[in-house]
């Protein structure tokens, strides 16, 4: 397996966990401002990671 495919496979594994954390933060953000701030930061970080992964492995 070449390096790009390995990176893509590992990113997909971690993306599922990050998506679950984002979902929990989003749910909790309805009740607490601190969670709303965490959700906003994590959502921005995930978007940047997704863009980077797409540039590294555009056909994955």
N, CA, C, O and CB atoms as a CASP TS submission, in Angstrom:
PFRMAT TS
TARGET T0000
AUTHOR 0000-0000-0000
METHOD Language model
MODEL 1
PARENT N/A
ATOM      1  N   UNK     1       0.864  -1.177   0.000  1.00  0.00           N
ATOM      2  CA  UNK     1       0.000   0.000   0.000  1.00  0.00           C
ATOM      3  C   UNK     1       0.904   1.232   0.000  1.00  0.00           C
ATOM      4  O   UNK     1       1.810   1.343   0.826  1.00  0.00           O
ATOM      5  CB  UNK     1      -0.979   0.003   1.240  1.00  0.00           C
ATOM      6  N   UNK     2       0.655   2.154  -0.926  1.00  0.00           N
ATOM      7  CA  UNK     2       1.504   3.336  -0.963  1.00  0.00           C
ATOM      8  C   UNK     2       1.116   4.306   0.160  1.00  0.00           C
ATOM      9  O   UNK     2       0.080   4.154   0.806  1.00  0.00           O
ATOM     10  CB  UNK     2       1.400   4.031  -2.339  1.00  0.00           C
ATOM     11  N   UNK     3       1.959   5.283   0.368  1.00  0.00           N
ATOM     12  CA  UNK     3       1.800   6.196   1.504  1.00  0.00           C
ATOM     13  C   UNK     3       0.478   6.961   1.441  1.00  0.00           C
ATOM     14  O   UNK     3      -0.188   7.129   2.463  1.00  0.00           O
ATOM     15  CB  UNK     3       2.963   7.182   1.550  1.00  0.00           C
ATOM     16  N   UNK     4       0.097   7.421   0.258  1.00  0.00           N
ATOM     17  CA  UNK     4      -1.153   8.190   0.145  1.00  0.00           C
ATOM     18  C   UNK     4      -2.366   7.341   0.501  1.00  0.00           C
ATOM     19  O   UNK     4      -3.281   7.817   1.173  1.00  0.00           O
ATOM     20  CB  UNK     4      -1.312   8.746  -1.274  1.00  0.00           C
ATOM     21  N   UNK     5      -2.380   6.108   0.065  1.00  0.00           N
ATOM     22  CA  UNK     5      -3.510   5.223   0.386  1.00  0.00           C
ATOM     23  C   UNK     5      -3.551   4.914   1.882  1.00  0.00           C
ATOM     24  O   UNK     5      -4.627   4.829   2.474  1.00  0.00           O
ATOM     25  CB  UNK     5      -3.418   3.911  -0.422  1.00  0.00           C
ATOM     26  N   UNK     6      -2.388   4.748   2.480  1.00  0.00           N
ATOM     27  CA  UNK     6      -2.321   4.502   3.916  1.00  0.00           C
ATOM     28  C   UNK     6      -2.834   5.712   4.694  1.00  0.00           C
ATOM     29  O   UNK     6      -3.590   5.561   5.654  1.00  0.00           O
ATOM     30  CB  UNK     6      -0.881   4.168   4.336  1.00  0.00           C
ATOM     31  N   UNK     7      -2.427   6.900   4.285  1.00  0.00           N
ATOM     32  CA  UNK     7      -2.912   8.123   4.931  1.00  0.00           C
ATOM     33  C   UNK     7      -4.423   8.223   4.792  1.00  0.00           C
ATOM     34  O   UNK     7      -5.114   8.543   5.759  1.00  0.00           O
ATOM     35  CB  UNK     7      -2.233   9.372   4.324  1.00  0.00           C
ATOM     36  N   UNK     8      -4.939   7.954   3.604  1.00  0.00           N
ATOM     37  CA  UNK     8      -6.379   8.039   3.373  1.00  0.00           C
ATOM     38  C   UNK     8      -7.137   7.029   4.238  1.00  0.00           C
ATOM     39  O   UNK     8      -8.181   7.353   4.805  1.00  0.00           O
ATOM     40  CB  UNK     8      -6.695   7.804   1.891  1.00  0.00           C
ATOM     41  N   UNK     9      -6.616   5.828   4.337  1.00  0.00           N
ATOM     42  CA  UNK     9      -7.278   4.800   5.150  1.00  0.00           C
ATOM     43  C   UNK     9      -7.283   5.189   6.621  1.00  0.00           C
ATOM     44  O   UNK     9      -8.294   5.034   7.306  1.00  0.00           O
ATOM     45  CB  UNK     9      -6.584   3.441   4.970  1.00  0.00           C
ATOM     46  N   UNK    10      -6.171   5.687   7.097  1.00  0.00           N
ATOM     47  CA  UNK    10      -6.110   6.108   8.506  1.00  0.00           C
ATOM     48  C   UNK    10      -7.004   7.309   8.758  1.00  0.00           C
ATOM     49  O   UNK    10      -7.630   7.408   9.813  1.00  0.00           O
ATOM     50  CB  UNK    10      -4.669   6.442   8.907  1.00  0.00           C
ATOM     51  N   UNK    11      -7.068   8.222   7.797  1.00  0.00           N
ATOM     52  CA  UNK    11      -7.938   9.384   7.985  1.00  0.00           C
ATOM     53  C   UNK    11      -9.400   8.948   8.069  1.00  0.00           C
ATOM     54  O   UNK    11     -10.142   9.460   8.908  1.00  0.00           O
ATOM     55  CB  UNK    11      -7.747  10.398   6.836  1.00  0.00           C
ATOM     56  N   UNK    12      -9.823   8.027   7.230  1.00  0.00           N
ATOM     57  CA  UNK    12     -11.216   7.566   7.270  1.00  0.00           C
ATOM     58  C   UNK    12     -11.552   6.951   8.627  1.00  0.00           C
ATOM     59  O   UNK    12     -12.661   7.121   9.133  1.00  0.00           O
ATOM     60  CB  UNK    12     -11.477   6.543   6.150  1.00  0.00           C
ATOM     61  N   UNK    13     -10.592   6.235   9.214  1.00  0.00           N
ATOM     62  CA  UNK    13     -10.816   5.648  10.536  1.00  0.00           C
ATOM     63  C   UNK    13     -11.015   6.737  11.586  1.00  0.00           C
ATOM     64  O   UNK    13     -11.915   6.641  12.419  1.00  0.00           O
ATOM     65  CB  UNK    13      -9.638   4.742  10.930  1.00  0.00           C
ATOM     66  N   UNK    14     -10.202   7.740  11.548  1.00  0.00           N
ATOM     67  CA  UNK    14     -10.276   8.805  12.539  1.00  0.00           C
ATOM     68  C   UNK    14     -11.430   9.754  12.281  1.00  0.00           C
ATOM     69  O   UNK    14     -11.978  10.345  13.212  1.00  0.00           O
ATOM     70  CB  UNK    14      -8.986   9.575  12.567  1.00  0.00           C
ATOM     71  N   UNK    15     -11.796   9.898  11.027  1.00  0.00           N
ATOM     72  CA  UNK    15     -12.905  10.782  10.664  1.00  0.00           C
ATOM     73  C   UNK    15     -14.201  10.329  11.331  1.00  0.00           C
ATOM     74  O   UNK    15     -14.993  11.166  11.763  1.00  0.00           O
ATOM     75  CB  UNK    15     -13.081  10.823   9.138  1.00  0.00           C
ATOM     76  N   UNK    16     -14.424   9.044  11.421  1.00  0.00           N
ATOM     77  CA  UNK    16     -15.636   8.526  12.060  1.00  0.00           C
ATOM     78  C   UNK    16     -15.678   8.926  13.527  1.00  0.00           C
ATOM     79  O   UNK    16     -16.730   9.319  14.031  1.00  0.00           O
ATOM     80  CB  UNK    16     -15.712   6.995  11.925  1.00  0.00           C
ATOM     81  N   UNK    17     -14.557   8.832  14.214  1.00  0.00           N
ATOM     82  CA  UNK    17     -14.505   9.225  15.617  1.00  0.00           C
ATOM     83  C   UNK    17     -14.702  10.717  15.790  1.00  0.00           C
ATOM     84  O   UNK    17     -15.411  11.151  16.698  1.00  0.00           O
ATOM     85  CB  UNK    17     -13.190   8.808  16.231  1.00  0.00           C
ATOM     86  N   UNK    18     -14.080  11.507  14.928  1.00  0.00           N
ATOM     87  CA  UNK    18     -14.222  12.958  15.008  1.00  0.00           C
ATOM     88  C   UNK    18     -15.653  13.377  14.706  1.00  0.00           C
ATOM     89  O   UNK    18     -16.170  14.309  15.321  1.00  0.00           O
ATOM     90  CB  UNK    18     -13.253  13.648  14.041  1.00  0.00           C
ATOM     91  N   UNK    19     -16.288  12.706  13.777  1.00  0.00           N
ATOM     92  CA  UNK    19     -17.688  13.017  13.465  1.00  0.00           C
ATOM     93  C   UNK    19     -18.590  12.737  14.664  1.00  0.00           C
ATOM     94  O   UNK    19     -19.526  13.491  14.928  1.00  0.00           O
ATOM     95  CB  UNK    19     -18.163  12.203  12.248  1.00  0.00           C
ATOM     96  N   UNK    20     -18.312  11.663  15.385  1.00  0.00           N
ATOM     97  CA  UNK    20     -19.101  11.336  16.577  1.00  0.00           C
ATOM     98  C   UNK    20     -18.909  12.395  17.659  1.00  0.00           C
ATOM     99  O   UNK    20     -19.871  12.799  18.311  1.00  0.00           O
ATOM    100  CB  UNK    20     -18.712   9.948  17.119  1.00  0.00           C
ATOM    101  N   UNK    21     -17.671  12.843  17.850  1.00  0.00           N
ATOM    102  CA  UNK    21     -17.398  13.889  18.832  1.00  0.00           C
ATOM    103  C   UNK    21     -18.093  15.186  18.433  1.00  0.00           C
ATOM    104  O   UNK    21     -18.659  15.878  19.279  1.00  0.00           O
ATOM    105  CB  UNK    21     -15.881  14.118  18.976  1.00  0.00           C
ATOM    106  N   UNK    22     -18.051  15.509  17.157  1.00  0.00           N
ATOM    107  CA  UNK    22     -18.738  16.713  16.675  1.00  0.00           C
ATOM    108  C   UNK    22     -20.242  16.637  16.934  1.00  0.00           C
ATOM    109  O   UNK    22     -20.856  17.626  17.333  1.00  0.00           O
ATOM    110  CB  UNK    22     -18.475  16.912  15.176  1.00  0.00           C
ATOM    111  N   UNK    23     -20.822  15.486  16.712  1.00  0.00           N
ATOM    112  CA  UNK    23     -22.249  15.314  16.943  1.00  0.00           C
ATOM    113  C   UNK    23     -22.589  15.534  18.414  1.00  0.00           C
ATOM    114  O   UNK    23     -23.558  16.223  18.735  1.00  0.00           O
ATOM    115  CB  UNK    23     -22.698  13.920  16.496  1.00  0.00           C
ATOM    116  N   UNK    24     -21.794  14.950  19.303  1.00  0.00           N
ATOM    117  CA  UNK    24     -22.030  15.142  20.733  1.00  0.00           C
ATOM    118  C   UNK    24     -21.868  16.608  21.135  1.00  0.00           C
ATOM    119  O   UNK    24     -22.677  17.131  21.901  1.00  0.00           O
ATOM    120  CB  UNK    24     -21.075  14.268  21.548  1.00  0.00           C
ATOM    121  N   UNK    25     -20.840  17.266  20.630  1.00  0.00           N
ATOM    122  CA  UNK    25     -20.632  18.684  20.947  1.00  0.00           C
ATOM    123  C   UNK    25     -21.775  19.534  20.417  1.00  0.00           C
ATOM    124  O   UNK    25     -22.198  20.489  21.068  1.00  0.00           O
ATOM    125  CB  UNK    25     -19.301  19.176  20.365  1.00  0.00           C
ATOM    126  N   UNK    26     -22.276  19.188  19.235  1.00  0.00           N
ATOM    127  CA  UNK    26     -23.395  19.931  18.665  1.00  0.00           C
ATOM    128  C   UNK    26     -24.639  19.779  19.537  1.00  0.00           C
ATOM    129  O   UNK    26     -25.342  20.757  19.793  1.00  0.00           O
ATOM    130  CB  UNK    26     -23.685  19.453  17.233  1.00  0.00           C
ATOM    131  N   UNK    27     -24.908  18.581  19.985  1.00  0.00           N
ATOM    132  CA  UNK    27     -26.077  18.336  20.843  1.00  0.00           C
ATOM    133  C   UNK    27     -25.936  19.113  22.149  1.00  0.00           C
ATOM    134  O   UNK    27     -26.878  19.769  22.594  1.00  0.00           O
ATOM    135  CB  UNK    27     -26.243  16.816  21.133  1.00  0.00           C
ATOM    136  N   UNK    28     -24.762  19.036  22.757  1.00  0.00           N
ATOM    137  CA  UNK    28     -24.537  19.726  24.029  1.00  0.00           C
ATOM    138  C   UNK    28     -24.492  21.240  23.864  1.00  0.00           C
ATOM    139  O   UNK    28     -24.767  21.971  24.816  1.00  0.00           O
ATOM    140  CB  UNK    28     -23.244  19.245  24.660  1.00  0.00           C
ATOM    141  N   UNK    29     -24.148  21.724  22.665  1.00  0.00           N
ATOM    142  CA  UNK    29     -24.055  23.170  22.447  1.00  0.00           C
ATOM    143  C   UNK    29     -25.401  23.862  22.589  1.00  0.00           C
ATOM    144  O   UNK    29     -25.462  25.076  22.782  1.00  0.00           O
ATOM    145  CB  UNK    29     -23.481  23.454  21.074  1.00  0.00           C
ATOM    146  N   UNK    30     -26.474  23.096  22.495  1.00  0.00           N
ATOM    147  CA  UNK    30     -27.798  23.678  22.691  1.00  0.00           C
ATOM    148  C   UNK    30     -28.015  24.051  24.153  1.00  0.00           C
ATOM    149  O   UNK    30     -28.887  24.863  24.463  1.00  0.00           O
ATOM    150  CB  UNK    30     -28.887  22.704  22.227  1.00  0.00           C
ATOM    151  N   UNK    31     -27.222  23.461  25.060  1.00  0.00           N
ATOM    152  CA  UNK    31     -27.383  23.690  26.494  1.00  0.00           C
ATOM    153  C   UNK    31     -26.278  24.527  27.114  1.00  0.00           C
ATOM    154  O   UNK    31     -26.502  25.180  28.133  1.00  0.00           O
ATOM    155  CB  UNK    31     -27.457  22.387  27.199  1.00  0.00           C
ATOM    156  N   UNK    32     -25.101  24.522  26.527  1.00  0.00           N
ATOM    157  CA  UNK    32     -23.970  25.191  27.158  1.00  0.00           C
ATOM    158  C   UNK    32     -23.144  25.947  26.119  1.00  0.00           C
ATOM    159  O   UNK    32     -22.814  25.420  25.057  1.00  0.00           O
ATOM    160  CB  UNK    32     -23.092  24.174  27.902  1.00  0.00           C
ATOM    161  N   UNK    33     -22.822  27.193  26.455  1.00  0.00           N
ATOM    162  CA  UNK    33     -22.057  28.019  25.531  1.00  0.00           C
ATOM    163  C   UNK    33     -20.650  27.456  25.304  1.00  0.00           C
ATOM    164  O   UNK    33     -20.125  27.518  24.192  1.00  0.00           O
ATOM    165  CB  UNK    33     -21.971  29.450  26.057  1.00  0.00           C
ATOM    166  N   UNK    34     -20.044  26.907  26.365  1.00  0.00           N
ATOM    167  CA  UNK    34     -18.713  26.325  26.214  1.00  0.00           C
ATOM    168  C   UNK    34     -18.692  25.226  25.179  1.00  0.00           C
ATOM    169  O   UNK    34     -17.747  25.121  24.398  1.00  0.00           O
ATOM    170  CB  UNK    34     -18.222  25.788  27.532  1.00  0.00           C
ATOM    171  N   UNK    35     -19.726  24.406  25.166  1.00  0.00           N
ATOM    172  CA  UNK    35     -19.815  23.339  24.162  1.00  0.00           C
ATOM    173  C   UNK    35     -20.020  23.915  22.769  1.00  0.00           C
ATOM    174  O   UNK    35     -19.541  23.356  21.783  1.00  0.00           O
ATOM    175  CB  UNK    35     -20.957  22.372  24.502  1.00  0.00           C
ATOM    176  N   UNK    36     -20.725  25.021  22.691  1.00  0.00           N
ATOM    177  CA  UNK    36     -20.937  25.669  21.392  1.00  0.00           C
ATOM    178  C   UNK    36     -19.590  26.132  20.838  1.00  0.00           C
ATOM    179  O   UNK    36     -19.318  25.997  19.645  1.00  0.00           O
ATOM    180  CB  UNK    36     -21.927  26.876  21.521  1.00  0.00           C
ATOM    181  N   UNK    37     -18.748  26.682  21.724  1.00  0.00           N
ATOM    182  CA  UNK    37     -17.419  27.131  21.287  1.00  0.00           C
ATOM    183  C   UNK    37     -16.558  25.953  20.860  1.00  0.00           C
ATOM    184  O   UNK    37     -15.868  26.030  19.843  1.00  0.00           O
ATOM    185  CB  UNK    37     -16.717  27.911  22.408  1.00  0.00           C
ATOM    186  N   UNK    38     -16.588  24.867  21.619  1.00  0.00           N
ATOM    187  CA  UNK    38     -15.823  23.663  21.269  1.00  0.00           C
ATOM    188  C   UNK    38     -16.304  23.119  19.933  1.00  0.00           C
ATOM    189  O   UNK    38     -15.495  22.749  19.082  1.00  0.00           O
ATOM    190  CB  UNK    38     -15.955  22.580  22.372  1.00  0.00           C
ATOM    191  N   UNK    39     -17.619  23.070  19.747  1.00  0.00           N
ATOM    192  CA  UNK    39     -18.176  22.568  18.491  1.00  0.00           C
ATOM    193  C   UNK    39     -17.675  23.413  17.314  1.00  0.00           C
ATOM    194  O   UNK    39     -17.268  22.872  16.286  1.00  0.00           O
ATOM    195  CB  UNK    39     -19.726  22.574  18.542  1.00  0.00           C
ATOM    196  N   UNK    40     -17.705  24.727  17.469  1.00  0.00           N
ATOM    197  CA  UNK    40     -17.271  25.612  16.383  1.00  0.00           C
ATOM    198  C   UNK    40     -15.812  25.364  16.024  1.00  0.00           C
ATOM    199  O   UNK    40     -15.464  25.280  14.846  1.00  0.00           O
ATOM    200  CB  UNK    40     -17.472  27.082  16.776  1.00  0.00           C
ATOM    201  N   UNK    41     -14.966  25.248  17.030  1.00  0.00           N
ATOM    202  CA  UNK    41     -13.546  25.015  16.771  1.00  0.00           C
ATOM    203  C   UNK    41     -13.304  23.652  16.126  1.00  0.00           C
ATOM    204  O   UNK    41     -12.536  23.542  15.171  1.00  0.00           O
ATOM    205  CB  UNK    41     -12.753  25.124  18.069  1.00  0.00           C
ATOM    206  N   UNK    42     -13.957  22.618  16.644  1.00  0.00           N
ATOM    207  CA  UNK    42     -13.783  21.281  16.073  1.00  0.00           C
ATOM    208  C   UNK    42     -14.318  21.204  14.644  1.00  0.00           C
ATOM    209  O   UNK    42     -13.722  20.548  13.790  1.00  0.00           O
ATOM    210  CB  UNK    42     -14.481  20.240  16.945  1.00  0.00           C
ATOM    211  N   UNK    43     -15.429  21.865  14.389  1.00  0.00           N
ATOM    212  CA  UNK    43     -15.997  21.848  13.036  1.00  0.00           C
ATOM    213  C   UNK    43     -15.033  22.496  12.040  1.00  0.00           C
ATOM    214  O   UNK    43     -14.851  21.996  10.929  1.00  0.00           O
ATOM    215  CB  UNK    43     -17.363  22.579  13.011  1.00  0.00           C
ATOM    216  N   UNK    44     -14.415  23.611  12.445  1.00  0.00           N
ATOM    217  CA  UNK    44     -13.441  24.267  11.567  1.00  0.00           C
ATOM    218  C   UNK    44     -12.209  23.381  11.348  1.00  0.00           C
ATOM    219  O   UNK    44     -11.712  23.266  10.228  1.00  0.00           O
ATOM    220  CB  UNK    44     -13.016  25.625  12.160  1.00  0.00           C
ATOM    221  N   UNK    45     -11.727  22.760  12.421  1.00  0.00           N
ATOM    222  CA  UNK    45     -10.559  21.884  12.298  1.00  0.00           C
ATOM    223  C   UNK    45     -10.866  20.694  11.399  1.00  0.00           C
ATOM    224  O   UNK    45     -10.042  20.322  10.564  1.00  0.00           O
ATOM    225  CB  UNK    45     -10.102  21.395  13.680  1.00  0.00           C
ATOM    226  N   UNK    46     -12.043  20.093  11.558  1.00  0.00           N
ATOM    227  CA  UNK    46     -12.423  18.944  10.727  1.00  0.00           C
ATOM    228  C   UNK    46     -12.523  19.356   9.261  1.00  0.00           C
ATOM    229  O   UNK    46     -12.088  18.615   8.380  1.00  0.00           O
ATOM    230  CB  UNK    46     -13.766  18.344  11.206  1.00  0.00           C
ATOM    231  N   UNK    47     -13.088  20.520   8.993  1.00  0.00           N
ATOM    232  CA  UNK    47     -13.197  20.984   7.612  1.00  0.00           C
ATOM    233  C   UNK    47     -11.813  21.136   6.983  1.00  0.00           C
ATOM    234  O   UNK    47     -11.609  20.762   5.828  1.00  0.00           O
ATOM    235  CB  UNK    47     -13.960  22.318   7.552  1.00  0.00           C
ATOM    236  N   UNK    48     -10.869  21.682   7.737  1.00  0.00           N
ATOM    237  CA  UNK    48      -9.510  21.835   7.210  1.00  0.00           C
ATOM    238  C   UNK    48      -8.842  20.481   6.993  1.00  0.00           C
ATOM    239  O   UNK    48      -8.154  20.277   5.993  1.00  0.00           O
ATOM    240  CB  UNK    48      -8.663  22.689   8.160  1.00  0.00           C
ATOM    241  N   UNK    49      -9.043  19.562   7.924  1.00  0.00           N
ATOM    242  CA  UNK    49      -8.481  18.219   7.758  1.00  0.00           C
ATOM    243  C   UNK    49      -9.091  17.511   6.549  1.00  0.00           C
ATOM    244  O   UNK    49      -8.384  16.832   5.804  1.00  0.00           O
ATOM    245  CB  UNK    49      -8.710  17.384   9.028  1.00  0.00           C
ATOM    246  N   UNK    50     -10.395  17.668   6.354  1.00  0.00           N
ATOM    247  CA  UNK    50     -11.052  17.066   5.191  1.00  0.00           C
ATOM    248  C   UNK    50     -10.480  17.620   3.889  1.00  0.00           C
ATOM    249  O   UNK    50     -10.248  16.871   2.939  1.00  0.00           O
ATOM    250  CB  UNK    50     -12.566  17.311   5.246  1.00  0.00           C
ATOM    251  N   UNK    51     -10.254  18.932   3.847  1.00  0.00           N
ATOM    252  CA  UNK    51      -9.684  19.555   2.645  1.00  0.00           C
ATOM    253  C   UNK    51      -8.278  19.039   2.377  1.00  0.00           C
ATOM    254  O   UNK    51      -7.919  18.750   1.236  1.00  0.00           O
ATOM    255  CB  UNK    51      -9.663  21.083   2.788  1.00  0.00           C
ATOM    256  N   UNK    52      -7.487  18.928   3.433  1.00  0.00           N
ATOM    257  CA  UNK    52      -6.120  18.430   3.284  1.00  0.00           C
ATOM    258  C   UNK    52      -6.122  16.984   2.807  1.00  0.00           C
ATOM    259  O   UNK    52      -5.355  16.623   1.914  1.00  0.00           O
ATOM    260  CB  UNK    52      -5.355  18.548   4.611  1.00  0.00           C
ATOM    261  N   UNK    53      -6.973  16.160   3.391  1.00  0.00           N
ATOM    262  CA  UNK    53      -7.073  14.761   2.973  1.00  0.00           C
ATOM    263  C   UNK    53      -7.505  14.664   1.515  1.00  0.00           C
ATOM    264  O   UNK    53      -7.001  13.818   0.776  1.00  0.00           O
ATOM    265  CB  UNK    53      -8.062  14.000   3.870  1.00  0.00           C
ATOM    266  N   UNK    54      -8.426  15.515   1.097  1.00  0.00           N
ATOM    267  CA  UNK    54      -8.885  15.493  -0.292  1.00  0.00           C
ATOM    268  C   UNK    54      -7.765  15.904  -1.250  1.00  0.00           C
ATOM    269  O   UNK    54      -7.675  15.380  -2.360  1.00  0.00           O
ATOM    270  CB  UNK    54     -10.097  16.421  -0.466  1.00  0.00           C
ATOM    271  N   UNK    55      -6.920  16.831  -0.828  1.00  0.00           N
ATOM    272  CA  UNK    55      -5.787  17.242  -1.687  1.00  0.00           C
ATOM    273  C   UNK    55      -4.743  16.134  -1.757  1.00  0.00           C
ATOM    274  O   UNK    55      -4.160  15.897  -2.815  1.00  0.00           O
ATOM    275  CB  UNK    55      -5.137  18.550  -1.157  1.00  0.00           C
ATOM    276  N   UNK    56      -4.503  15.456  -0.639  1.00  0.00           N
ATOM    277  CA  UNK    56      -3.500  14.392  -0.631  1.00  0.00           C
ATOM    278  C   UNK    56      -3.947  13.166  -1.411  1.00  0.00           C
ATOM    279  O   UNK    56      -3.143  12.520  -2.085  1.00  0.00           O
ATOM    280  CB  UNK    56      -3.179  13.995   0.789  1.00  0.00           C
ATOM    281  N   UNK    57      -5.226  12.852  -1.317  1.00  0.00           N
ATOM    282  CA  UNK    57      -5.774  11.644  -1.954  1.00  0.00           C
ATOM    283  C   UNK    57      -7.069  11.988  -2.670  1.00  0.00           C
ATOM    284  O   UNK    57      -8.145  11.602  -2.215  1.00  0.00           O
ATOM    285  CB  UNK    57      -6.018  10.520  -0.908  1.00  0.00           C
ATOM    286  N   UNK    58      -6.984  12.704  -3.780  1.00  0.00           N
ATOM    287  CA  UNK    58      -8.203  13.168  -4.446  1.00  0.00           C
ATOM    288  C   UNK    58      -9.096  12.045  -4.976  1.00  0.00           C
ATOM    289  O   UNK    58     -10.301  12.246  -5.128  1.00  0.00           O
ATOM    290  CB  UNK    58      -7.832  14.067  -5.577  1.00  0.00           C
ATOM    291  N   UNK    59      -8.544  10.897  -5.253  1.00  0.00           N
ATOM    292  CA  UNK    59      -9.353   9.819  -5.832  1.00  0.00           C
ATOM    293  C   UNK    59      -9.786   8.797  -4.791  1.00  0.00           C
ATOM    294  O   UNK    59     -10.273   7.728  -5.159  1.00  0.00           O
ATOM    295  CB  UNK    59      -8.581   9.122  -6.932  1.00  0.00           C
ATOM    296  N   UNK    60      -9.627   9.088  -3.517  1.00  0.00           N
ATOM    297  CA  UNK    60     -10.023   8.158  -2.447  1.00  0.00           C
ATOM    298  C   UNK    60     -11.424   8.477  -1.994  1.00  0.00           C
ATOM    299  O   UNK    60     -11.950   7.813  -1.101  1.00  0.00           O
ATOM    300  CB  UNK    60      -9.046   8.225  -1.252  1.00  0.00           C
TER
END
